[in-house]
Amino acid sequence: MAEYIINRVFSNEGTRNEVRMRVVAALAEEVAGTGSNEQASRYTYFVETLSDGNRNFFT
């Protein structure tokens, strides 16, 4: 299984739809796996680093 860790910064400038489309465009860049379970690609997106050093992410 391919596992990818992505560090991304998304600008919050513009309309809600413009911000949403930037996120969707980033997700569309994912490389698809060849199946399920061990054949699937796994992505973790780190999108924010907090003042205490913890990071927010989504998978």
LOMARRO-202347 format. One record per residue (C-alpha): residue in one letter; x, y, z. Coordinates in nm, 4 decimals, padded with zeros to 6 digits. Example, Ala and Ser with C-alpha at 12.3 -4.5 7.8 and 13.67 -1.06 7.14 Angstrom:
2
rest, east, north, up
A, 01.2300, -00.4500, 00.7800
S, 01.3670, -00.1060, 00.7140
% end
This chain:
59
rest, east, north, up
M, 00.0000, 00.0000, 00.0000
A, 00.1284, 00.3434, -00.0864
E, 00.1067, 00.5927, 00.1995
Y, 00.1469, 00.9635, 00.1374
I, 00.1877, 01.2419, 00.3922
I, 00.1102, 01.5852, 00.2499
N, 00.1809, 01.9200, 00.4160
R, -00.0516, 02.1799, 00.2628
V, -00.1392, 02.5409, 00.3339
F, -00.4704, 02.6587, 00.1953
S, -00.5387, 03.0290, 00.1605
N, -00.8697, 03.1394, 00.3044
E, -00.8866, 03.4424, 00.0742
G, -01.1801, 03.4720, -00.1633
T, -01.5293, 03.3317, -00.1492
R, -01.6212, 03.0102, 00.0311
N, -01.6524, 02.8416, -00.3061
E, -01.3042, 02.9548, -00.4165
V, -01.1517, 02.8181, -00.0946
R, -01.3472, 02.4924, -00.1334
M, -01.2326, 02.4539, -00.4929
R, -00.8660, 02.4941, -00.3894
V, -00.9120, 02.2048, -00.1453
V, -01.0936, 01.9931, -00.4053
A, -00.8179, 02.0605, -00.6605
A, -00.5553, 01.9383, -00.4118
L, -00.7537, 01.6205, -00.3431
A, -00.7900, 01.5600, -00.7175
E, -00.4087, 01.5319, -00.7421
E, -00.4098, 01.2067, -00.5438
V, -00.2657, 00.9009, -00.7138
A, -00.5219, 00.6221, -00.7083
G, -00.4340, 00.2810, -00.5745
T, -00.5088, -00.0366, -00.7651
G, -00.7746, -00.1826, -00.5350
S, -00.8817, -00.1975, -00.1738
N, -00.7137, -00.2878, 00.1539
E, -00.3405, -00.3340, 00.0855
Q, -00.3769, -00.2136, -00.2749
A, -00.5333, 00.1232, -00.1794
S, -00.3462, 00.4516, -00.1540
R, -00.3559, 00.6230, 00.1854
Y, -00.3252, 00.9996, 00.2272
T, -00.2792, 01.2133, 00.5380
Y, -00.3030, 01.5893, 00.4857
F, -00.1505, 01.8124, 00.7545
V, -00.3256, 02.1464, 00.7146
E, -00.2443, 02.3457, 01.0279
T, 00.0219, 02.3644, 01.2976
L, -00.1024, 02.4927, 01.6328
S, 00.0945, 02.7186, 01.8682
D, 00.1731, 02.4187, 02.0929
G, 00.3247, 02.2271, 01.7989
N, 00.0338, 01.9865, 01.7463
R, -00.0902, 01.9569, 01.3883
N, -00.4414, 01.9294, 01.2483
F, -00.4872, 01.6767, 00.9725
F, -00.7420, 01.4859, 00.7730
T, -00.7135, 01.1476, 00.6063
% end
